[in-house]
Amino acid sequence: MQAITMEGIYLRDLASGSILDVETKSRHYRIVYVGGDEILISGHPRLCPEPVSAELRGSLRGSGEVQAGFIGRGLRLALWRLTDVFA
């Protein structure tokens, strides 16, 4: 398996089942692309120690603007855990 480092990636450019290892300042996340805006994410000891289903909204720019469907280097992830949706 080859590690690839890049400035960012759009979910639409991934095949379903693609796996991303994302390093932040304080965490290491594993993201599995399911399809559309849906991902499985793990790596946070409290919010997602085991893979949870989430909707990736995109990456937050400094202005608070969300770059939809994009995971970018140096930007914060904007996501919504689907387990937080109450019926």
N, C-alpha and C positions, 0 to 999 in steps of 0.2 A: 504494500500500500504506500502511496506517495503522498507526502504532506505538501499542500499548496498554500502559499501565503499571498493574499491579495488585499486590495483596498476595500473591496466589498463585492456583494453578489445579490442579484435579484432572485427571489424564490422562483419566479416564472422561468428562469434559466436552468432550474434543477429538475432532474427526473424524480418521480415519486420513489421514496426509499433512500434518497441521498442522505448522507450523514455529514454533519458539520461539527467540528470541534472549535468552539469559540472561547478564546481567552479574553477576560476582562481584567480590570485592575485588581480585582479581589477574588475572582471565581474562574472556574473552567466549566463551561457548559457543553453538553452534547445535545445537538439538535438533529432530529430525524424529520425530514420533509415528508409530509403525508400527501399533500396535494392542495391546490387552491391557496388559501392563507393558513392552512392547518399544519401544525408541527407537533412533535413530541419533544419536550425539553426536560432535561435533568441537570443537576449540578449545584443547586442552591440548597443548603442544608435544611432550611425551614420551608421554603415555598415549593421546591420540586426536588427532593432528595432521590426520588424514583421518577421515571418518565411520567409526565402529565401532558394531557392534550391541551393545546393552546392555539390561539389565533395570533399570528405575527402581524402586527399592524405596520411595522417597519422600524426605522431608526430615527431617533430624535436628533435634530440639529440644534445648535446653540440657541437659536431663536425660538425653540419650542415646536418648530414645524416638523411634522412627521414625513419622512421620505418613504412612501408607501411600498411595502413588499421588499424592502432593501435591508440587508445587514451590512453595516459599514464600519470600517476600522475607525476607532476613536469616537464612535457615536454610541449612544445608549439604545438598548433594545426597547421597543414599545410592543408589549404583548398583553394578551388577556387570557388567563387560564380558563379554559372552558369548564373546569370543575367549579369555578366561582359563579357560574350562571345558575340562578335559582329558578325553579319552575313554579 
